């Protein structure tokens, strides 16, 4: 199943991001799947340090290493995009 259609994977990703970035004033279940993670409209306030934390979380939980910043920015845009990268089919 493609990642963007896997609700359990998307919730796992949201939970990982919220945990790694210490987001406590929102709940993962209410965060949209197509909202840009690193934008003012996301209400998460993520910065480059959070990006590093997300990268560490992806490596710990999914065994995925995104060491190149361009690769990171290409795949970690929205929850749907990241889910499709992790689980393409």
PyMOL commands that set and color helices and strands:
alter all, ss='L'
color gray80, all
select helices_A, chain A and resi 3-5+7-20+28-30+40-42+48-62+69-75+79-86
alter helices_A, ss='H'
color red, helices_A
deselect
rebuild
show_as cartoon
